[in-house]
Amino acid sequence: MTDQPRVVKTRIGPADHVFRGLSRTAGLLVLAIMLLVGLFLLYRGRQALAKAGLLKFLTTETWEPDSYNFGIAAVLTGTVLIAVVAVALAVPLATGTALYIAEYAPRRVRPTLISLVDLMAAVPSIVYGLWGAYLLQGKVIGLSRWLATWLGWIPVFKVDGYDAADPLSPMAVFTTSTFIAGIVVALMITPIICSIMREVFSQAPAGEREGAYALGATRWGMVRTVVLPFAAGGMIGGTMLGLGRALGETIAVYLIISPVFTIQPHILQSGANSISALIALRFGEATQFGMSALMAAGLALFLMTLIVNFAASTIVARTRSGTASEA
């Protein structure tokens, strides 16, 4: 006689049915809202897209919708560059802060540090923009000049019109740059990334932590072999969430940059642009067709953000982060 596995039946109560229905409704509502936003942008931008054509819209640098010569090549490049600079600066800062709060800070100090980090996320973006435009910009020019002097052989750090051998070379070429805007946006997204990483670090399995210590690991050795591998997916998710915020940042970037409608690959050089800043700049003066062109630009930003988030979810799903420990 062969043993048959016992069938376990679970009776689902009314409360579980209600909770499941509410959760499913909330998820479907979020998807419906996203779909409606995309359809609205497509509907409002269809006239401009039909006139310009998708390929020309993606490859044209100038923005003159009233003369039917417009595209997002320049602003799309600027959007990506500002976001990349912001993420490159924010991720190391957020990771170090989250690790200190979760693993090294004394217990009595942790609530204060968490509150300070969360308070940074509550500061309005216009405050960051004013701070960056009127205080940070003047302090960063020296760093920009140093980078251009010693790393100018790298194309991204090259500055046209700057001669490192000339002490009287104008400093105005370093103002209102992608680099300065990226620093400000980095400070804005750091609290978001830090909060997510801190939560993931604190959920690392206690059994694996104790096992690492039992094998003679130091605090850093435990963090490196247990906490960081466990939190890889959460770190990627937090980074992508910060990237999504950086791609769509508007007011702070609008206050700092000097808009240009040519592809500007030199991050230290004056002149930059982004899709969100373009919409804020031209929204008030746009004609009916110009508004359609702005909606088409907004649709491109919307789709780019969706792609980033879907890529992040795919990466997170393939990582070990969040798996339970058997120890």
Residue pairs with C-beta under 8 A, 6 or more apart in sequence:
34 306
37 302
38 299
38 302
38 303
41 295
41 296
41 298
41 299
41 302
42 299
44 291
44 292
44 295
45 292
45 293
45 294
45 295
45 296
45 297
45 298
45 299
46 292
46 296
47 289
47 292
48 57
48 65
48 70
48 289
48 292
48 293
48 295
48 296
49 57
49 296
51 68
51 289
52 60
52 68
52 70
52 71
52 293
52 296
56 71
57 70
57 71
57 72
57 296
58 71
58 72
58 73
58 76
58 300
59 71
59 73
60 69
60 70
60 71
60 72
60 73
61 71
61 73
61 74
61 261
61 262
61 263
62 69
62 70
62 71
62 74
62 261
63 70
63 71
63 74
63 75
63 261
63 278
63 282
63 293
64 70
65 286
65 287
65 289
65 290
65 292
65 293
66 287
66 289
66 290
70 293
72 275
72 278
72 296
72 297
72 300
73 263
74 260
74 261
74 262
74 263
74 264
74 273
75 261
75 273
75 274
75 275
75 277
75 278
75 297
76 275
76 300
76 304
77 263
77 264
77 265
78 178
78 257
78 264
78 272
78 273
78 274
79 247
79 273
79 274
79 275
79 276
79 301
79 304
80 247
81 178
81 182
81 264
81 265
81 267
81 272
82 178
82 181
82 182
82 185
82 246
82 249
82 253
82 272
82 274
83 182
83 185
83 243
83 246
83 247
84 182
85 178
85 179
85 181
85 182
85 183
85 185
85 186
85 267
86 182
86 183
86 185
86 186
86 188
86 189
86 242
86 246
87 186
87 189
87 239
87 242
87 243
87 246
88 182
88 186
89 182
89 183
89 186
90 186
90 187
90 189
90 190
90 193
90 242
90 246
91 193
91 239
91 242
93 186
93 190
93 194
94 190
94 191
94 193
94 194
94 197
94 238
94 242
95 193
95 197
95 235
97 117
97 190
97 194
97 198
98 193
98 194
98 195
98 197
98 198
98 201
99 197
99 201
99 223
99 227
100 113
101 110
101 113
101 114
101 117
101 194
101 198
102 198
102 201
102 202
102 227
103 201
103 219
103 223
103 227
104 219
105 113
114 198
117 191
117 194
117 195
117 198
118 191
118 195
120 187
120 190
120 191
121 191
121 192
121 195
125 188
125 249
125 250
125 251
125 252
126 251
126 252
126 255
128 184
128 187
128 188
128 252
129 184
129 251
129 252
129 253
129 254
129 255
129 256
130 255
131 184
132 180
132 181
132 183
132 184
132 252
132 255
132 256
133 255
133 256
136 180
136 183
136 184
137 175
137 176
137 180
137 256
140 174
140 179
140 180
140 183
141 171
141 174
141 175
144 159
144 174
144 177
144 179
144 180
144 268
145 162
145 171
145 174
147 157
147 179
147 268
148 157
148 158
148 159
148 162
148 164
148 174
148 268
149 164
151 157
152 158
152 159
152 162
152 164
155 265
155 266
156 265
156 266
156 267
157 266
157 267
157 268
158 266
158 268
158 269
159 173
159 174
159 266
159 268
159 269
160 173
160 266
160 269
161 169
161 170
161 173
162 169
162 170
162 173
162 174
163 169
172 270
173 269
173 270
174 268
174 269
174 270
175 258
175 270
176 256
176 257
176 258
176 270
176 271
176 272
177 257
177 267
177 268
177 269
177 270
177 271
177 272
178 257
178 264
178 266
178 267
178 268
178 269
178 272
179 267
179 268
180 256
181 252
181 253
181 256
181 257
181 272
181 274
182 267
184 252
184 253
184 256
185 246
185 249
185 252
185 253
186 246
188 245
188 246
188 249
188 252
189 242
189 243
189 245
189 246
190 242
192 238
192 241
192 242
192 245
193 238
193 239
193 241
193 242
194 238
195 238
196 234
196 237
196 238
196 241
197 231
197 234
197 235
197 238
199 234
200 230
200 231
200 233
200 234
200 235
200 238
200 321
200 322
201 227
201 231
201 234
203 230
203 231
203 322
204 226
204 227
204 230
204 231
205 226
205 230
205 324
205 325
205 327
206 325
207 325
207 326
207 327
208 226
208 230
208 325
208 327
209 222
209 226
209 227
210 327
211 327
212 221
212 222
212 225
212 226
213 222
217 225
228 235
229 320
230 320
230 321
230 322
230 323
231 321
232 319
232 320
232 321
233 315
233 316
233 317
233 319
233 320
233 321
233 322
234 316
234 321
234 322
235 321
236 312
236 315
236 316
236 319
237 312
237 313
237 316
239 312
240 308
240 309
240 311
240 312
240 315
241 309
241 312
243 308
244 305
244 308
244 309
247 276
247 301
247 304
247 305
247 308
248 276
248 301
248 305
249 274
249 276
250 276
250 277
250 279
250 280
251 280
253 272
253 274
253 276
253 277
254 276
254 277
254 280
254 281
257 271
257 272
257 273
257 274
257 277
258 270
258 271
258 272
259 271
259 272
259 273
259 277
259 278
259 281
260 271
260 272
260 273
261 273
264 271
264 272
264 273
275 297
275 298
275 300
275 301
276 301
278 294
278 297
279 294
279 297
279 298
282 290
282 294
283 291
283 294
286 293
286 294
